[in-house]
Amino acid sequence: MISPDQVAAMIKASLPDAEVEVQDLTGGGDHYQVAVVSAAFAGRSLVQQHQLVYGAVREAMSSEAIHALALKTYTPEGWQAAQAS
């Protein structure tokens, strides 16, 4: 079991500028939904953005500490647009 704070810390370790929101979907500490906002996503496809985040939590996923991770990734500009709509 991994806490939401630990998930956020893993992502921030790989993407230091990231703003990370973590939601535990089941309360069991292994199914999460994560929203990540980072300038590192600029110019990257959605798949590449998700690969960056999955890379940050790879060890936790390979050990099955995290069973499921739903991702939403945004550039800072994309996040502002999403919040405005």
MOZI-V403495 format. One line per field, one symbol per residue. ss: DSSP state (H for helix, E for strand, - for the rest). psi: psi as a letter, one per 20 degrees, with the letter a starting at -180 (. if undefined). burial: I if it has 24 or more other ideal C-beta (glycine too) atoms within 12 Angstrom, else O. A space follows every 50 residues. Layout:
ss->???
psi->???
burial->???
//
This chain:
ss->---HHHHHHHHHHH----EEEEEE------EEEEEEE-HHH----HHHHH HHHHHH-HHHHH-----EEEEEEE-HHHHHHHHH-
psi->ppqhhhgghgghhhnhiqpppppohijikioqpppppqhiipjqrhghgh hgghhhjgghhhijhphqopqpqqrhghgghhhh.
burial->OIOIOIIIOIIIOIIOOIIIIIOIOOOOOIIIOIIIIIOIIOOOOOOOII OIIIOIIOOIOOOOOIOOIOIIIIIOOIIOOOOOO
//
